[in-house]
Amino acid sequence: MSFITREIKPYFERSLSPLVSYLSDKKVHPNYITFAGLILILAGSVALYYRMTVPAFVLLAVGSLLDAVDGAVARKMGIESDFGAFLDSTVDRFSDALPFMATALIYSQEGYPEGVILSFTSMLGSFTVSYTRARAESVGIYGIGGFFERTERWIVLLIGIIADLIPLALLIITLGALGTSLQRILEVRRALRRRYL
């Protein structure tokens, strides 16, 4: 578990509790919140492609915030399910990919191959971080951590957008995600070795 996830997320979730309570009181199904977040991130990625910095930042930020709300609403309403968790995780992969697709298109049209490469390595790194956790759990190893998880990636991307430092943000995301993947691989290797000793 990363520092932000461990130390800051509980305070963040408490700050969102009024919204979670409102949505649960209104019986808004968590799956609708999941798809609403995806739609906002899609719209934000389109705005990013057209270099509409502030709308892109706002839409992506709100969309990513909804991703933190859907699970909390499901728990509040007592309707957590394996399918809901599966759906949320699947939609997250689309949400992760869309902004990087936008930056890849931008830099392709601008003739900036380094930006295109960084966009795809950021996407690859993000998917690998998620895959290592899923694969670890498939062999019975749970709770693996990482210093640069999904929350960190979104924070860096949003700062890069609003500060007009997207290539630097992509580089940080690439290095952080690949480093976290390596960290998880080593952690799983140690856990499996202990299991079979």
N, C-alpha and C positions, 0 to 999 in steps of 0.2 A: 504494500500500500504506500502511495506517495505521501510526501509531507502535506500537500494541500488537501488530499483526500482524507488524511488522518486528522489533521489539526483544524482545518478551516471549514470543511464540508459540514460538520455538525452545526456551526454557527449560521452557515448559509441556509441549511435546511430549516432552522428555527425562524429565520427571517422570511422564509417562504410559507410558513405555516398558515398565515391568514388566507393566502391564495389556495393552498391545499384544502383548507377547511371549506372555503367557498365553493370550490369545484366539486368536492365530495358531497356537500349539502345539496348542490344542484343536480347531483347524480350524473355528472359528466363522466362518461366511461373513459377509463385510462387509455384505451386504444385510440379514441378520438384525439386525445391530447398528443399521443405519439405521432399520429399522422398530421396533426396541426403543426407540430414542430418541424416535421419533414417539409411541409409546404412552405413554411416561413424560411427554412434554410435554402430551399430551392429558389424562392424569390430573392433571398439575399445573395445567392450565388449569381443569379442573373444580373442583379444590381452591381455586383462586384465586377462582372464581365464588362459592363458598360461604364465602369469607373465612377459609379455613383457612391462615393465613399461613405457618406453618413448613412444613407438608406441601407447600404450593404451591411454596415456595422450594426445598426439597430436590428435589422431583420435576422441576421445571423446570431446576434446576442440573445434575442428573445427566443428564437428557435432552439438554441442550445439550452436555454433556461427551462423550456418546456420538457426537455429530455430529463431534467432532474425532478420534474414535478409528477410525471405520469406514474412512476413507481410509488411515490409517496401517496398519491391519491388512491392507487390500488390497495395499498396497505391500510389507509384510513377507512376505505369502504369495505375492507375485508374480502376483496375479490381477487387477491393475488392468484395467479395460475401459471403453470408451466408454459402454456401457449402464449400468455401475455409477455412473459420474460423472453421467450423465443422471438416473438414478433418485435419487441422492443430492440433486442440485440440485432436483428436483421435490418430493421429500419435505420439503426445507428450506422450501419456500414454505408448505406446510401448517403446519410447525412454527412459522414466523414468524407466521402468521395467528392461531393458536389462542389465545394469551394476550390478544391485542388484542380478539378476539371476546368473551372472558370479561369484560374490563374494560368493553367497550361495553354488554354485558348488565347488568353491575352498575350502571353509571351511568344507564342507561335506566330501570331499576327504581327508582333513588333520585331520579329527576327532576333529574339533573345533566347538562343537554345539553352543557355545555362538555367534560365528561369523555367523552361519546359521540363528540363531534367529534374530540377529541384521540386517541381510540382508533383512529378510522378514518384520520386523517391520519398516525398512526404506521404503520399497516398500509400505506397508500398509499406513504409514503416508503420503507418497507422494500422493497416490491416494485419501486419505481422504481430504487432502488440496484442491485438484482439485474438488472433489465431492461437498464439502461444498459450493464452489463458484457457481458451476453449479446449485445445488439445491436451493441456495438462489435466483439466478436469475430466476429460474422457478416460484418462488412465488413473483416476482416483486421487489426484493431487489438487487440493483446493487452497485458496487464500494466497496464491503467489502474488508478489507485489511488483514494484517497479518505481523508479524515481521520476518517470515522465509518462504519465498515463493520459487518458482522454481529456481530463479536466485541464491539465497543463497544456496540451496541444491546442485546445480551443482558446485558452487565455493568450497564448503566444500568437496565434493566428489573428485574433481580434485586435491585439495591440499592434501587430504588423499592419493591419488594414488601416486603422485610424491614424497611425503615425506615418503612413506611406513608406513602410519598410518591409514590404511583403517578401522580397527575396531573402532578407536576413531572417525573417520569421520562418520561411520555408527551410532554410538551412538548419536553424535551431530545431525545428520539428523533426527533420530528417535524422539529425544526429541523436536527438533525445529519444526518438522512437526506436531507432536501431539499437541504441545503447540499452534501452529497456528490454527489447526483445532478447538481446544477448544475456542480460541479467536474469531474465526468466528462464532461458534455456539452461543456464548454469544452475539455477535454483532447482529446476526439475531434475536435472542430472544428479545433484546431491541427494535429493529426496528419494529417487529411485535406487541409488546406491545403498542408502540406509535401509530401504525396504528389503533389499535382497541380501543384506549382510547376515 
